[in-house]
Each structure stands twice: as structure tokens, then as C-alpha cells.
Amino acid sequence: MFVVAGVSGHTGSVVAETLLSQRKPVRVVVRDAARGEAWKARGAEVAVASLTDAEAFGRAIEGAEGVYVLLPPFGFADEDPSRERPAQIAGITGALRKGRPAHVVVLSSIGAQHPAGTGPIAALHALEREVAATGVPATFLRAAYFMENWGASLAGAIEGGALYNALIADKKISQVATRDIGTTAARLLVEPVRSGTRVVELSGPVDYSLDDTAAALSAVVGKPIAAVQVPIEGLKGALKGMGASAAVADLYGEMTDAINRDHVSFEGGAALRVRGATTLETVLRSLLGR
Ligand SMILES: NC(=O)c1ccc[n+]([C@@H]2O[C@H](COP(=O)([O-])OP(=O)(O)OC[C@H]3O[C@@H](n4cnc5c(N)ncnc54)[C@H](OP(=O)(O)O)[C@@H]3O)[C@@H](O)[C@H]2O)c1
């Protein structure tokens, strides 16, 4: 049995869909039973549990061949986005100790090798460390910057003819489609490690700068769109204008600065480097429904 958490989200949905298409036995974990109905209709078992509930999540993963898990995202307006992290990490690791699955694939991030200075990614460093300490064989799937992150900026960029971001305009950064994360995670689940941990670093087919992203968007919508690099403080101000709390804006500011300084980058070394096939243009088209 393969157990998939976060199944109503970007990556978990693709993991479950991919495994079901391969006729693998799948149990999805949802917090709200109603969200499991569509998966039940597709042949999955459904377990109702929060990742913060080690008892319930532990029962859901008991004896599983593989588990897919992620750290739930924080709210954009959350004044204290780190508050839930200890309970979430304790819930996941408590469940792994209780359920002892044969293998777990953890959605992590580029830059998670560093304990600090990476904004929201630092929580994934802590998650990796704590999962490794459970002794459950684990794959840490360190995904690049999600291509879908651009979704929030597209309407304004198309309307105003400019894509604003604090990323260095001509610096190519690793980006990946969430579909490629889901299909890669499904493959890693059926090709498990039997002991210890492995790190898999995943990006898209090529790297893209802010300039490249604006050019791809121009090509999709058929009008010129300029890339405009703003200071980190400008990014934080814009995020707050969109409803982010000061703490969330600070986290994204720190992460963007860390990407610009290569503090958020792939670790290399023993990590397995994988590239997905989905291009940024494909994701932009899909985000815009074109
Ligand atoms: N954005 C990036 O560039 C980037 C890069 C690398 C890694 N990441 C990681 O990717 C993660 C998000 O992955 P995603 O986009 O696939 O997720 P997503 O679309 O944001 O969905 C989150 C999922 O988690 C579930 N969830 C939330 N709280 C839960 C809880 N307490 N117990 C059980 N399930 C819970 C949600 O289910 P409900 O239906 O119950 O709400 C939903 O299915 C981030 O948290 C981050 O760690 C992001």
C-alpha cells in the first residue's frame, strides 16, 4: 500500500493519480472526509487524519510500502508562520515511528541542506533532520522553485506589461513544474531506498531567469512584457500590499535574497540530480488556461 498525504494539493494529487494509473494500491490521507470521496471513486482507500495527529496519521501509514508526505504550507496572512512547524514535524515523525512504513518520500526544497538563512526552506531542513532520526528509510525530494509560484503575478504583469520580482533579472534559477514533482515522487515511491536516506534534487528541463520568465510570458500572451528587478524591500512591500503578514513577507524576502546569493542552491555531491520535462511556457499556459 502507498499512502499519499496532501492529496488535495498540487503535488500530492499527481502522486496519487500516477500511482492509481499504474494500478498500485493507494490510500489517501485527508483532513476532511468529503475531500476523499473523489479518490474513493477512483479506487483509493481514504484515511482521515491531520499530519499533526501522530496517532491518526500513524495508523494511516501503518505497514505501508511507501508514504508521500509534505510540510503543510502556512497562511499568507499568518502573523506567526513558524508557530505550527514544531507540531507538524512532531506529528509526521511521531507517525513514522508508530506506523514504521518501509519507505517515506518527503517533499523538501532546494537549499534544505542549510539550517538557516533560507526563509521558509529552513523548516524543511528541520523536517529532513527529524525524519532521518526516525530511522525510517527516506528519500528527500528537494524540489526547485515551483513554476506555479508565478501564478500570483501573472494578471498584474499582463495588465501592466511588466513582471516585477526581486530575483536578479538575468540570473538563471532552477524552477520545476509541480506535475514533474508528483510524477517523480511516484517513481521514487516504487523505487525505494531500503535503508538510510537519499537526496534527490529536481528541477525543470532548463533553468530560467526573471528575464526568461517575462519572455516566456510574452510568448504565451503575445504582447511585450518586461522583467523588472526590484529591491528585496520592494518585494516585501508588494507582498504586504497583497495581504501577506510582515512575518511572511520577511520569510519570502530572506528566501529571495538567499536565491540571489546562491545560498539557496542544489547541494550536489551524493545527491541524485533529476530534471523534469515540463517547460515554464507549458506551466504559464496552463496557469492562464490557454
Ligand atoms: N513553492 C515552492 O517554490 C516550493 C519549493 C520547494 C518545496 N515546497 C514545498 O511544497 C509544499 C507545498 O506542496 P504542494 O504545493 O503540493 O501543497 P499544496 O498544494 O499547498 O497543498 C497542501 C496540502 O496539504 C494538506 N494539508 C494542509 N495541512 C494539513 C494537515 N495539518 N494535515 C494533513 N494535510 C494537510 C492540504 O490538505 P487540505 O485539503 O486538508 O487543506 C493540501 O492537500 C510547501 O509546504 C513547501 O514545503 C515549495
The ligand as an SDF file (V2000), in Angstrom:
LIG
                    3D

 48 52  0  0  0  0  0  0  0  0999 V2000
    6.6010   26.8830   -3.5950 N   0  0  0  0  0  0  0  0  0  0  0  0
    7.8380   26.4560   -3.8070 C   0  0  0  0  0  0  0  0  0  0  0  0
    8.5900   27.0280   -4.5990 O   0  0  0  0  0  0  0  0  0  0  0  0
    8.3210   25.2220   -3.0750 C   0  0  0  0  0  0  0  0  0  0  0  0
    9.5870   24.6970   -3.4140 C   0  0  0  0  0  0  0  0  0  0  0  0
   10.0230   23.5250   -2.7740 C   0  0  0  0  0  0  0  0  0  0  0  0
    9.2070   22.9120   -1.8160 C   0  0  0  0  0  0  0  0  0  0  0  0
    7.9850   23.4520   -1.4960 N   0  0  0  0  0  0  0  0  0  0  0  0
    7.1480   22.7440   -0.5050 C   0  0  0  0  0  0  0  0  0  0  0  0
    5.9380   22.3750   -1.1180 O   0  0  0  0  0  0  0  0  0  0  0  0
    4.9230   22.3650   -0.1190 C   0  0  0  0  0  0  0  0  0  0  0  0
    3.5710   22.5180   -0.7380 C   0  0  0  0  0  0  0  0  0  0  0  0
    3.3350   21.4270   -1.6250 O   0  0  0  0  0  0  0  0  0  0  0  0
    2.0490   21.4520   -2.5670 P   0  0  0  0  0  0  0  0  0  0  0  0
    2.1060   22.6970   -3.4120 O   0  0  0  0  0  0  0  0  0  0  0  0
    1.9100   20.1420   -3.1880 O   0  0  0  0  0  0  0  0  0  0  0  0
    0.9030   21.6230   -1.4820 O   0  0  0  0  0  0  0  0  0  0  0  0
   -0.4270   22.4810   -1.5870 P   0  0  0  0  0  0  0  0  0  0  0  0
   -0.9570   22.4540   -2.9750 O   0  0  0  0  0  0  0  0  0  0  0  0
   -0.1990   23.7800   -0.9100 O   0  0  0  0  0  0  0  0  0  0  0  0
   -1.3910   21.6060   -0.6750 O   0  0  0  0  0  0  0  0  0  0  0  0
   -1.1420   21.3720    0.6840 C   0  0  0  0  0  0  0  0  0  0  0  0
   -1.7770   20.0490    1.0540 C   0  0  0  0  0  0  0  0  0  0  0  0
   -1.5020   19.7890    2.4310 O   0  0  0  0  0  0  0  0  0  0  0  0
   -2.7200   19.4200    3.0580 C   0  0  0  0  0  0  0  0  0  0  0  0
   -2.6550   19.8160    4.4530 N   0  0  0  0  0  0  0  0  0  0  0  0
   -2.5320   21.0550    4.9520 C   0  0  0  0  0  0  0  0  0  0  0  0
   -2.4810   20.9980    6.2940 N   0  0  0  0  0  0  0  0  0  0  0  0
   -2.5810   19.6840    6.6350 C   0  0  0  0  0  0  0  0  0  0  0  0
   -2.5940   18.9760    7.8630 C   0  0  0  0  0  0  0  0  0  0  0  0
   -2.4750   19.5950    9.0380 N   0  0  0  0  0  0  0  0  0  0  0  0
   -2.7510   17.6460    7.8250 N   0  0  0  0  0  0  0  0  0  0  0  0
   -2.8700   16.9860    6.6450 C   0  0  0  0  0  0  0  0  0  0  0  0
   -2.8210   17.5920    5.4390 N   0  0  0  0  0  0  0  0  0  0  0  0
   -2.6910   18.9320    5.4520 C   0  0  0  0  0  0  0  0  0  0  0  0
   -3.8050   20.1450    2.3070 C   0  0  0  0  0  0  0  0  0  0  0  0
   -4.9850   19.4540    2.5060 O   0  0  0  0  0  0  0  0  0  0  0  0
   -6.3770   20.1170    2.9030 P   0  0  0  0  0  0  0  0  0  0  0  0
   -7.2530   19.8510    1.7160 O   0  0  0  0  0  0  0  0  0  0  0  0
   -6.7980   19.3560    4.0920 O   0  0  0  0  0  0  0  0  0  0  0  0
   -6.1400   21.5710    3.1700 O   0  0  0  0  0  0  0  0  0  0  0  0
   -3.2730   20.0340    0.8710 C   0  0  0  0  0  0  0  0  0  0  0  0
   -3.6450   18.7890    0.3270 O   0  0  0  0  0  0  0  0  0  0  0  0
    5.2770   23.5780    0.7400 C   0  0  0  0  0  0  0  0  0  0  0  0
    4.7550   23.4510    2.0200 O   0  0  0  0  0  0  0  0  0  0  0  0
    6.8000   23.5740    0.7000 C   0  0  0  0  0  0  0  0  0  0  0  0
    7.2530   22.8770    1.8320 O   0  0  0  0  0  0  0  0  0  0  0  0
    7.5410   24.5770   -2.1190 C   0  0  0  0  0  0  0  0  0  0  0  0
  1  2  1  0
  2  3  2  0
  2  4  1  0
  4  5  1  0
  4 48  2  0
  5  6  2  0
  6  7  1  0
  7  8  2  0
  8  9  1  0
  8 48  1  0
  9 10  1  0
  9 46  1  0
 10 11  1  0
 11 12  1  0
 11 44  1  0
 12 13  1  0
 13 14  1  0
 14 15  2  0
 14 16  1  0
 14 17  1  0
 17 18  1  0
 18 19  2  0
 18 20  1  0
 18 21  1  0
 21 22  1  0
 22 23  1  0
 23 24  1  0
 23 42  1  0
 24 25  1  0
 25 26  1  0
 25 36  1  0
 26 27  1  0
 26 35  1  0
 27 28  2  0
 28 29  1  0
 29 30  1  0
 29 35  2  0
 30 31  1  0
 30 32  2  0
 32 33  1  0
 33 34  2  0
 34 35  1  0
 36 37  1  0
 36 42  1  0
 37 38  1  0
 38 39  2  0
 38 40  1  0
 38 41  1  0
 42 43  1  0
 44 45  1  0
 44 46  1  0
 46 47  1  0
M  CHG  2   8   1  16  -1
M  END
$$$$
